[in-house]
Amino acid sequence: MREIVLISDPRVVSIPVEENGEPLVDIRGRLRTDDRLADPEGAFARLREGLLIRLEEAQAQLPAGYRLLVVEGYRPIAAQRRIFEEYSAALRVTFPEMSPEELRSAASRYVSPVEIAPHTAGAAVDLTLCTEDGTELDMGTPVNATPEQSDGACYTAAPGLSTEARHHRKLLASVLEPAGLVNYPTEWWHWSYGDRYWAMATGVSAARYGPRLP
């Protein structure tokens, strides 16, 4: 696999944010959503308006019978911090020899440090493909499988996937990339627009979206 730039990399962290003020909007009724990570406030179903428009464009390009299925969008800062700390603690137990810097880097393969997390900006979406009746398609791993749980199969370009899973990942990319989204290569399901990782990947000078309060 090609070299992967992690979201904790200084090249990403150093990118400035020039907030454009787009609102967080509820995507329910415009895209299909899944409730496995639903919260009482409905944060999971909110995205920046510019990202939602691009997802609708991508949906329109899918072949008949395929649908995008959104699992999680906006994530409040407190929730992001909790997930990062819990995963870091689990890694610390599994890999006690790691330094704090190594743990931070390892954790960022799966969850972003809170100060740079695109989900807290409403700029990232975790999604998969399903059929018209909502049946999820084979993508090689479940959404949110950790590198440890999946033996690395969560990486977008992981080797050893079935032909069907590889086809579905390529299909997802074939509609999301032309719509302007970028993938985080350690998570096939994580795509973003307007955040600092997107800025790094596309070569623009600043991110468009920064962290938002709910």
N, C-alpha and C positions, 0 to 999 in steps of 0.2 A: 504494500500500500504506500501511496505517496506520503511525504512528511505532513503530519497534521499539526496545524497551529491551534493550540488550545486557547480557550477563551480567557484564561488567566495570563496569557503571554503578554509581556510588556508592550509588544507591538499593537495589541488590542486595547489594553488598559489605557495607553497614552492618547488614544484618539479622543478628541473633544466632542462634546455634545452641543449641537445648536438646535435646541428644542423648537419644533415648529408649531406646537400647541394643538395638534389634532386631538380630538376627543377620543376617549374610549367608548366604543359602541357595542351594544349587545348583538351578537351574531345570530342568535336563535331566530328562526324563521327565514334566514338568508342562507345559512349553511347547516348541514346536518351536524348535530353535536351528540356526544356520548356523556352519560352522567356518572361515570366511574370516579371522577375526581370533582364532582359537583360540590359546591359549597353553598350555604344558605343565602349568601349575598349575590350569588351568580357571577362572581369574579371570573370563574373559569371560562365563561362564555363571552368575555369582552376582549376586544382587540382594537388597536388603532384603526381609524377609518381607512387610511391608505393601505394598510395590510389586508383588511377585509375586502376591499375592492379588488386587490390583486388575487386573492383567493377565489373570488367569484369568477374572475377571468380564467383562472386555472381550471376551476370546475367545469366551465363551459367548453374546455378543450378536451376533456376526458371522453373516451369512447362511450357509446351507449351502454348502459348497464353498470357503469362505475360511478362511485360517488366519493368525495372527500368526507372523512369522518373526523371532526375536531374533538380531541380529548381534553386539551387544556390550552388556554390562552393566557390572559393576564393572571399574574400571581402576586398577591400582596407582599410587601417587603418582609413582614414578620414570618410569613409562610416560607419564603425563599431562604431566610436565615435559618429557620428550623431545619429544613431539608438539608441544607449544606452542612450544618453542624452535626446532624445525625449521621449522615453518610461519612463525614470525616472521622467521626468517632468509631464507626464500624471499621473503616480502613485502618485506623490506629491499632485496633485490636488484632486485625488480621496481619498487618505489616508493622510490627512494633519497631523495626529497625529504621523506618523512614524518618527523615528529618521533617520539621514543620513545613519547610518549603516543598519538599517532595510530596507530603500529604496534600498540601493545597493544590499542587499540580495534578496529582492523581485524582483528587476529588472533582476537579474541574472537567475531567473527561465526561462526567455524568451530570453534575449540577454546578451551576455558575456561582462564583463568589457573589455575595449580595450586592456589592458596590458596582458590579458590571452586568448583572443578570438581565438579559433582554426580556424575560417574562415579566419583570417588575415594571417594564416600560410599556407593556402591551404590544411589544414588537416581535414576539416569538409565538409560535404555535406548535403544539405537539399534535400530530394528526396521522391518520392512516387511510387506507382505502377500504371501501366496503361495496357490496352490491346494492341494488335499489331497495332491497328489503332489509338492509342494515347488517347483513352478514359480513363480518370482517374477513378480508382476504389474507392469505399466507404471505407474511413479510419476512419470515425467517426467525423473528423473535416477537414477543409481545411488546407493545409500547411500554417504554420505561424500564426495560430489562437492563440491569447493570452489566458492566463488562465482566464482573465476576460470575454473575448468574448465567450469562449467555456465552461464556468463554470467548468473548470478543465478537460474537456474531452481531451485536448491536451496532458495530461500526458499519457505516453505510457501504463501504467497499470490501467488507469482510469476505474472505475466501470460503469455499465449502458450502455455500448456500444452495438450496435446491433451485432447479431451473425456474420453477414457479415463483419462488420468493425473489429471485434476482430480477425476473421480468416485472414483478409488481413494483420493486424499488425503482427500476428504470422508468417505468410508466409514471410513477409519482414525480420523479425528477423532470421528466419530459414536459410536464405541464407547469410545475412550480418555478423552474429556472427561467423559462421565457417570460413568466409573469413578474420576474424581478426578485424572487426570493433566493436566499442562500441557505445551504444545509450546514449543520454542525456535524463534521464527519464522524464523530464518535457516537452519534445518535441518528439513525436513519429517519426517525419520526420528527426531528426538531428542525424547523425552518423559520427563518426570520427575515425581516425587512426593516430598514431604518435604524437598527441598533449599531453598536460599535463593531461587532463581528461582521455584520453586513458591510459596514464602511471599509473595514480592512480587506475583506474578500473582493470588493468591487473597486477599490482604489480611490474612493471619494475621501475628501479631507475631514469630514465630520459626520457624526451620527445625527439623525433627525429626531430621534426619540430618546428621552431620558426617563428615569423612574417616575412613576405617577402614584399619587395617593388614590385609594379606591373612590 
